[in-house]
Amino acid sequence: MQTLLNNLHWEAPAQWLKIETIDMHTGGEPLRVFIAGLPAIKGETVLEKRRYFKEHLDFIRTGTMWEPRGHADMYGAVISTSTDADMDVFFLHNEGYSTMCGHAILALTKLVLETGMIKKEGPYPELTINVPAGKIYARATMENGLVSSVSFRNVPSFLYLSDQEVMVPGIGNVKFDVAYGGAFYAFVNAEDLQLELTAPHYNQLIDYGRRIKNAVMDNFSIRHPFEEDLSFLYGTIFTGAALEKEHHSRNVCIFAEGEVDRSATGSGVSARAALHHAKGELKINETIVIESITGSTMGVTVRELTTFGDHNAVIPEVSGTAFITGRHTFYFDPEDPFKKGFIFR
């Protein structure tokens, strides 16, 4: 076998696009981070960079998120230097581009500090990160040069719609709230719909999550206080009882085009903190631990009270852990009929 491998002397033709990534996961949710090979991305702000990528380089999103290089639930992050933060980041998925991603912030903090991409001193280094939703403040705990855990203070998060009801085709009347934690989510009690928040019920959760998201979008207006690009419903989050007694609850997020978040969803638990605080169910500086569909967890704490536009808001702090899974080189053969990828969902 080794002799066979020693005979491998292949190089990709110079005209092929070559993109390098480091892959990670947070609580089981994947993250593909682009580290080399991307064409120049024009723009000064994160929103300008994201807009340019969407208009000129979207084939890279589909080519690396979709099959055959990715899969329907792949997630990505494009990082770049910043004029007023440690880095700028925007996020990719099967449907397009998200506004905020907590699992990615947790993973990226580990990545840039452990690899030396960004150099910080001390046992608790801090990062400032620009994302489409605003500015994020992350903090790592270092042990022997490695990141053992990460937390971040999110953008102002708020309850947007409370105790609403919508008729969902094929399901019936569904009660829901909408809250914002860097993205807008519709929150639905899983028990009301006799749903179980476990892996064997994965496909039913996708089906119900997509139906509910579409029904809410068709019947309610979702408006961000300041940014038109952020004014949309990102997903449905089903909430229910925790499987482990020491945890507060479990939730499963169905976002984008039927993606299932394997983690507890950083922006989702931020929105939940705002929702629970607004309903008198979570005090300032009180922490709750929320399970995901894989059983992994994130903690969330209301750290500050604030306002955001016309909304009473909170500043949530989210904590979790991430891991590096691989380093990859992807080639784009100009003659490959599937170079832009394809998706079955």
C-alpha positions as CSV (number, residue, x, y, z in Angstrom):
1,M,0.0,0.0,0.0
2,Q,2.8,2.5,0.9
3,T,4.6,1.8,-2.3
4,L,1.4,2.6,-4.2
5,L,1.0,5.9,-2.3
6,N,4.6,6.8,-2.9
7,N,3.9,6.8,-6.6
8,L,1.4,9.6,-6.2
9,H,2.8,12.8,-7.9
10,W,-0.3,14.6,-9.0
11,E,-0.8,18.4,-9.0
12,A,-4.0,20.2,-10.0
13,P,-3.8,22.2,-13.2
14,A,-2.9,25.8,-12.7
15,Q,-6.2,27.1,-14.1
16,W,-8.3,25.2,-11.5
17,L,-9.6,27.2,-8.6
18,K,-8.1,25.8,-5.4
19,I,-9.7,26.6,-2.0
20,E,-8.4,25.6,1.4
21,T,-10.5,25.2,4.5
22,I,-10.3,24.2,8.1
23,D,-13.4,22.2,9.3
24,M,-14.7,22.3,12.8
25,H,-17.8,21.6,14.8
26,T,-19.5,23.0,17.8
27,G,-21.8,20.6,19.6
28,G,-21.8,18.5,16.4
29,E,-22.8,21.4,14.1
30,P,-20.2,21.7,11.3
31,L,-18.3,24.8,10.3
32,R,-16.1,25.1,7.2
33,V,-13.8,28.0,7.5
34,F,-12.1,29.4,4.3
35,I,-8.4,30.0,4.9
36,A,-6.9,30.3,1.4
37,G,-7.8,30.5,-2.3
38,L,-10.8,32.8,-2.2
39,P,-10.8,35.6,-4.9
40,A,-10.6,39.2,-3.6
41,I,-13.8,40.2,-1.8
42,K,-14.6,43.9,-2.2
43,G,-16.2,46.0,0.5
44,E,-15.3,47.9,3.7
45,T,-18.1,46.5,6.0
46,V,-19.2,43.0,6.7
47,L,-22.5,43.7,4.9
48,E,-20.7,45.1,1.9
49,K,-18.4,42.1,1.7
50,R,-21.3,39.7,2.1
51,R,-23.2,41.5,-0.6
52,Y,-20.2,41.3,-3.0
53,F,-19.7,37.6,-2.3
54,K,-23.4,36.9,-2.9
55,E,-23.4,38.8,-6.2
56,H,-20.1,37.6,-7.6
57,L,-18.9,34.5,-5.8
58,D,-22.0,32.6,-4.9
59,F,-20.8,29.5,-6.8
60,I,-18.2,29.1,-4.1
61,R,-20.9,28.9,-1.5
62,T,-22.9,26.3,-3.4
63,G,-19.7,24.5,-4.5
64,T,-18.5,24.1,-0.9
65,M,-21.7,23.8,1.1
66,W,-23.7,21.5,-1.3
67,E,-22.7,18.1,-2.6
68,P,-20.4,16.6,-3.7
69,R,-18.0,18.6,-1.5
70,G,-20.5,19.3,1.3
71,H,-24.0,18.3,2.2
72,A,-27.4,19.8,2.8
73,D,-26.6,20.7,6.4
74,M,-23.1,22.1,5.9
75,Y,-22.3,25.6,7.2
76,G,-19.4,28.0,6.4
77,A,-17.6,31.1,7.5
78,V,-15.7,33.7,5.5
79,I,-13.2,35.6,7.7
80,S,-11.2,38.7,6.7
81,T,-9.3,41.6,8.3
82,S,-11.3,44.4,9.8
83,T,-10.8,48.1,10.2
84,D,-12.3,48.3,13.7
85,A,-12.3,44.7,15.1
86,D,-10.0,41.7,15.3
87,M,-11.8,40.2,12.3
88,D,-14.9,40.5,10.0
89,V,-17.0,37.4,9.5
90,F,-20.0,36.4,7.4
91,F,-21.7,33.1,7.2
92,L,-22.9,30.7,4.5
93,H,-25.4,27.8,4.4
94,N,-27.5,25.8,2.0
95,E,-30.0,28.6,1.2
96,G,-27.7,31.6,1.3
97,Y,-26.3,33.9,4.0
98,S,-27.2,34.3,7.6
99,T,-26.9,37.3,9.8
100,M,-25.4,35.8,12.9
101,C,-24.1,32.4,14.0
102,G,-23.2,31.6,17.6
103,H,-21.8,28.2,17.0
104,A,-19.4,29.7,14.4
105,I,-18.3,32.4,16.8
106,L,-17.4,29.8,19.4
107,A,-15.5,27.7,16.8
108,L,-13.7,30.7,15.2
109,T,-12.5,32.0,18.6
110,K,-10.9,28.6,19.2
111,L,-9.4,28.5,15.7
112,V,-7.8,31.9,15.5
113,L,-6.3,31.8,19.0
114,E,-5.0,28.2,18.9
115,T,-3.5,28.5,15.4
116,G,-2.0,32.0,16.1
117,M,-4.0,33.6,13.3
118,I,-4.7,36.3,15.9
119,K,-2.2,36.6,18.8
120,K,-3.5,37.5,22.3
121,E,-1.8,37.2,25.6
122,G,-3.1,35.9,29.0
123,P,-5.3,33.1,30.2
124,Y,-8.6,34.8,29.1
125,P,-8.0,36.5,25.7
126,E,-10.8,38.6,24.2
127,L,-11.8,39.2,20.6
128,T,-14.0,41.7,18.9
129,I,-15.7,40.3,15.9
130,N,-17.9,42.1,13.3
131,V,-20.7,40.0,11.9
132,P,-23.7,41.1,9.7
133,A,-25.8,41.6,12.8
134,G,-23.3,43.8,14.6
135,K,-20.3,43.6,16.9
136,I,-19.6,40.5,19.0
137,Y,-17.3,40.2,22.0
138,A,-15.8,36.8,22.6
139,R,-13.7,35.5,25.4
140,A,-11.7,32.3,25.6
141,T,-10.3,30.2,28.5
142,M,-6.8,29.0,27.7
143,E,-5.1,26.0,29.2
144,N,-1.6,25.0,28.1
145,G,-2.0,26.9,24.9
146,L,-5.3,25.4,24.0
147,V,-8.8,26.9,24.2
148,S,-10.9,24.9,26.7
149,S,-14.0,26.9,26.4
150,V,-15.4,30.1,24.8
151,S,-18.1,32.6,25.6
152,F,-19.4,35.6,23.7
153,R,-21.6,38.6,24.4
154,N,-24.1,38.8,21.5
155,V,-25.9,41.7,19.9
156,P,-29.0,43.2,21.6
157,S,-31.6,40.5,21.6
158,F,-35.4,41.0,22.0
159,L,-38.8,39.5,22.0
160,Y,-40.5,40.6,18.7
161,L,-43.9,38.8,18.6
162,S,-45.5,37.3,21.7
163,D,-48.2,34.7,22.0
164,Q,-49.3,34.6,18.4
165,E,-51.1,31.9,16.4
166,V,-51.0,31.0,12.7
167,M,-52.8,28.4,10.6
168,V,-50.1,26.1,9.1
169,P,-51.2,23.9,6.1
170,G,-51.0,20.2,7.0
171,I,-50.6,20.9,10.8
172,G,-53.4,23.3,11.9
173,N,-53.2,26.2,14.3
174,V,-49.8,26.7,15.8
175,K,-49.0,29.0,18.7
176,F,-45.6,30.7,18.5
177,D,-43.4,33.6,19.6
178,V,-40.8,35.4,17.5
179,A,-37.6,36.6,19.1
180,Y,-34.3,38.0,17.8
181,G,-30.8,37.0,18.9
182,G,-28.8,38.1,15.8
183,A,-31.4,36.4,13.6
184,F,-35.2,36.1,13.9
185,Y,-36.7,32.8,15.0
186,A,-40.2,31.5,15.5
187,F,-40.4,29.5,18.8
188,V,-42.9,26.7,19.1
189,N,-43.6,24.3,22.0
190,A,-42.8,20.8,20.7
191,E,-45.3,19.2,23.1
192,D,-48.2,21.2,21.6
193,L,-47.5,19.4,18.3
194,Q,-46.6,16.0,19.8
195,L,-43.1,16.3,18.5
196,E,-40.1,14.6,20.0
197,L,-36.8,16.5,19.9
198,T,-34.6,13.5,19.2
199,A,-32.7,12.2,16.2
200,P,-35.2,9.6,15.1
201,H,-37.7,12.4,14.5
202,Y,-35.3,14.4,12.4
203,N,-37.3,14.4,9.2
204,Q,-40.6,15.3,10.9
205,L,-38.9,18.2,12.6
206,I,-37.6,19.5,9.2
207,D,-41.1,19.1,7.7
208,Y,-42.9,20.9,10.5
209,G,-40.1,23.6,10.8
210,R,-40.3,24.5,7.2
211,R,-44.1,24.6,7.1
212,I,-44.2,26.8,10.2
213,K,-41.5,29.2,9.0
214,N,-43.3,29.7,5.6
215,A,-46.7,30.2,7.3
216,V,-45.3,32.9,9.7
217,M,-43.5,34.6,6.8
218,D,-46.7,34.6,4.8
219,N,-48.8,36.1,7.6
220,F,-46.5,38.3,9.6
221,S,-44.1,41.1,8.9
222,I,-40.5,40.7,10.2
223,R,-38.6,44.0,10.5
224,H,-35.2,44.6,11.9
225,P,-35.1,48.0,13.6
226,F,-32.2,49.3,11.5
227,E,-31.1,46.9,8.7
228,E,-33.3,45.8,5.7
229,D,-30.8,43.0,5.0
230,L,-31.6,41.5,8.4
231,S,-35.4,41.7,8.1
232,F,-36.4,38.1,7.6
233,L,-37.4,35.0,9.6
234,Y,-34.4,32.7,9.7
235,G,-35.9,29.6,11.2
236,T,-38.2,27.7,13.5
237,I,-37.0,26.6,17.0
238,F,-38.9,23.8,18.7
239,T,-38.5,23.8,22.5
240,G,-39.2,21.1,25.0
241,A,-38.1,19.3,28.2
242,A,-34.5,18.5,28.7
243,L,-33.4,14.8,28.6
244,E,-30.9,15.5,31.4
245,K,-32.4,16.7,34.7
246,E,-29.6,19.2,35.3
247,H,-30.4,21.1,32.1
248,H,-33.1,23.8,31.6
249,S,-34.6,22.5,28.4
250,R,-33.9,21.2,24.9
251,N,-34.4,22.9,21.6
252,V,-34.0,22.0,17.9
253,C,-33.5,24.7,15.3
254,I,-34.7,24.2,11.7
255,F,-33.2,27.0,9.6
256,A,-32.4,28.1,6.1
257,E,-33.7,25.5,3.6
258,G,-34.5,22.8,6.1
259,E,-31.1,22.6,7.8
260,V,-31.1,21.1,11.3
261,D,-28.7,22.6,13.8
262,R,-26.8,19.9,15.6
263,S,-25.9,22.4,18.3
264,A,-28.2,24.3,20.6
265,T,-27.9,27.3,18.3
266,G,-26.0,30.3,19.7
267,S,-28.2,33.0,18.1
268,G,-31.2,30.9,19.0
269,V,-30.4,30.5,22.7
270,S,-29.7,34.3,22.7
271,A,-33.2,34.9,21.4
272,R,-34.6,32.5,24.0
273,A,-32.8,34.4,26.7
274,A,-34.6,37.6,25.5
275,L,-37.9,35.7,25.3
276,H,-37.7,34.2,28.7
277,H,-36.6,37.5,30.3
278,A,-39.4,39.4,28.7
279,K,-41.9,36.8,30.1
280,G,-40.4,37.0,33.6
281,E,-38.9,33.5,33.4
282,L,-35.2,34.4,33.4
283,K,-33.5,36.9,35.7
284,I,-30.4,39.0,34.9
285,N,-27.2,37.1,35.6
286,E,-29.1,33.8,35.7
287,T,-27.7,31.1,33.5
288,I,-29.7,28.3,31.8
289,V,-28.2,25.3,30.0
290,I,-30.0,24.2,26.8
291,E,-29.6,20.9,25.0
292,S,-29.5,20.2,21.3
293,I,-30.7,17.3,19.2
294,T,-27.3,15.6,19.7
295,G,-27.4,16.1,23.4
296,S,-24.6,18.8,23.3
297,T,-25.3,22.0,25.3
298,M,-24.8,25.7,25.3
299,G,-25.2,28.0,28.3
300,V,-26.8,31.4,28.1
301,T,-27.0,34.3,30.6
302,V,-28.7,37.7,30.5
303,R,-25.8,40.0,31.3
304,E,-27.3,43.5,30.6
305,L,-30.6,45.2,29.9
306,T,-30.7,47.7,27.1
307,T,-32.9,49.0,24.3
308,F,-32.7,48.4,20.5
309,G,-34.7,50.7,18.4
310,D,-38.2,50.6,19.9
311,H,-37.6,47.2,21.7
312,N,-36.6,46.4,25.2
313,A,-33.6,44.1,24.8
314,V,-31.0,42.1,26.6
315,I,-27.3,41.4,26.1
316,P,-27.0,37.6,26.3
317,E,-23.7,35.8,26.9
318,V,-23.4,32.4,25.3
319,S,-20.9,29.7,26.2
320,G,-19.8,26.4,24.6
321,T,-17.0,24.3,23.2
322,A,-15.7,23.6,19.7
323,F,-13.3,21.2,18.0
324,I,-11.2,21.1,14.8
325,T,-12.0,18.1,12.6
326,G,-9.8,18.5,9.5
327,R,-8.0,20.6,6.9
328,H,-9.1,20.3,3.3
329,T,-8.1,21.4,-0.2
330,F,-11.0,21.6,-2.7
331,Y,-10.5,21.9,-6.4
332,F,-12.9,23.3,-9.0
333,D,-12.3,21.7,-12.4
334,P,-13.8,24.1,-15.0
335,E,-15.0,21.0,-17.0
336,D,-16.8,19.4,-14.0
337,P,-20.6,19.6,-14.7
338,F,-21.1,19.6,-10.9
339,K,-18.5,22.3,-10.0
340,K,-21.2,24.5,-8.6
341,G,-22.7,21.7,-6.5
342,F,-26.2,20.3,-6.1
343,I,-28.5,19.8,-3.2
344,F,-31.3,17.2,-2.4
345,R,-33.7,18.9,0.1
